[in-house]
Amino acid sequence: MARVLLFGPLRDLAGWRERDLADAPATLSALRAYLAAEDAALGEALAAPGVQVALDQAIVRGDAAVPPGAEVAFLPPMSGG
């Protein structure tokens, strides 16, 4: 199982903030594909430039394994001042 969290506009687009997936895909790329298959608009948003992923509260780049019990958070692009 993995817990998936969405923040900001990603949460608004999907209509949910948090989900537990009993049979979570084993990699981030597979997880994105799984979510995109359920909701094409969300899949497109997750693939947009600037979207970051935190795996167990650590930002990761590229593809990574999603171990059982992991927390995966998708973070929208951020701007600062």
N, C-alpha and C positions, 0 to 999 in steps of 0.2 A: 504494500500500500504506500502511496505517496500523497502528500497534501500539496495542492496547487493553490497559490494565492495570486490574485490579480489586483493591481493598484491603479488609481486614477482613471483615465479614459478607457483603459483596458477593462476595468471592472464595469464601468458604465456600459460599454459596448456589449459585453457578455451577459450582463444582468445578474452576475454573481460575483462574490468576492473570494470565496473559499470553497474548495471541493476536495473531498477525499476520493482517490481512485484506488479501488481494491486491486485491480490488475494494471498497475501503472506501467507504461512502456519503460524499457531499460535505459534509454538514452534521451537527452534533451531534444535531439532532432526527431526522434520517434514520438516524443510527447507532444511537440509542436504539431506534427502530422496528425496525431490522434485528435487534438483539439480542433485543428483545421477541418478535419473530416466531419466533426459535429457542427461546426459553425465557421463557414467560409470567411465571413467578415472578421471574426476573431483571428483566424489563421493568418489572414492578410496583415492584420494589425501587429501580430506577434512577429512577423517577418520583416516589419518596417525597420529602417535604419534608426539606431539610437535606443531600441528596446534592449534592456539589459536583463540578465537572469541571475538571481541569487539562489545558490544551492546550499541549503542549511546555513543561510545568512552570510554567505561569502559569494561575492560577484565572481562569475566564471565567464570565460570567453570561449567561443566555439562550442563544439559538441562535448558532452561529458556524460559519464554514467550516472544514472539515477538509482542509488541504492534503495533497498526496501526501507520504508519509514522516513524517507527524505522529505524535506520541505522545499518546494520549488516556487520561487516568487518571480513573476514577470513584472518588470518595472518600466513604465513609459519613459520616453525621452524626457530629460530634465533640463531646465534652463536656470541660469543663476544670474545674479546681478552683482 
